Amino acid sequence: MRTKFTKFASMLAVAAMLATGISPVYAAEVSTSSETDAEIENTAETSDEEETTEQTGIEYAVLALGEDLTQDQRTTVLTAMGLTEEQAADITTIYITNSMEHEYLDDTMGSSVVGSKALSSVLIIPQEEGTGLTVETHNISYCTETMYCNALLTAGVSDAAVIVAAPFSVSGTAALIGAVKAYEEYSGEEVAEEALETATEELVLTGELADAIEGVDSEAISELIAWLKQQVAQMDETDEENLEALIESGAEQMGITLTDEQIDQILELLKKLSELDIDVDSLISQAQDLYSKIEAMDIQIDVEKAENFLVKFIKALGSFFQTLFGSGE
């Protein structure tokens, strides 16, 4: 009985299709086509998901080598980075020339200091989002890991493991260029010229202040600059008097004595940093160890100077409303 009913239902369906001018064969094709379209759509969605998968790890790393390395020096650098020649052959490699170093560093360091050979090299390995920025150095005598971290964050580099190496002891300042160029290569994002210039100035100024101030090392200066950068980003501060108050408060509580000239140098750097629209949350998440250490210092902003700023703000606000609503006449 069930079989007869099924056959009868099928006959009615065919009759209905014929009555409306639809071929049963065409209907089957339409059904198959719809299923195929659905399969294509699902495949496209899967493809999109694959494209958005984070490209992290050594297979997506970029190696930035100094162009003037000899073969023996290259081997030394690769060994310091934990790489063999065979492994390096599978990594995207770019070369940093001495002319590139002069292009970005002459204004802040001077041509004679930059030198005539590009030797500092960098391996940058992309990490998962939120991992943060880490730096490791080999044969770098002047720039510390914290100095690099600070400057790279200013340039916009994030979520990466950075290894800086040289064949023998060098200052390592030029390696910043290699790190940024390697980051551009794997991320596909161009670092703004202003950001790279400011990052370079930050790196150089940190080193100069550490050399000039007795009893203070580059780590202390790096922590001061990092704290100031955080404050500028949080407060969106551009007023010179308030920036100067920040510098004096931070330096005093960190036990760093600055001359007027040194305060002016840091002030000029902060003014440039304030124009970069740095995301403070990203800043802190990318260098958690550094900012956790700074937070533990519990640095307080000078209350009197902060009150002066508040008074000026209220006066300015009053003038604004007076202009907006008039004198009432």
Buried (B, 14 or more C-beta within 10 A) or exposed (E): EEEEEEEEEEEEEBEEBEEEEEEBEEEEEEEEEEEEEEEEEEEEEEEEEEEEEEEBEBEBBBBBBBBBBEEEBBBBBBBBBEBEEEBBEEBEBBBBBBEBBBEBBEEBBEEEEBBEBBBBBBBBBBBEEEBBBBBBBBBBEBBBBBBBBBBBBBBBBBBBBBBBBBBEEBBBBBBBBBBBBBBBBBBEEEBEEEBBBBBBBBBBBBBBBBEBBEEBEBBBBBBBBBBBBBBBBEBEBEEEEBBBBBBBBBBBBBEBEBEEEBBBBBBBBBBBBBEBEBEBEBBBBBBEEBBEBBEEEEBEBBEEBBEBBEEEEEEEEEEEEEEEEEEEE
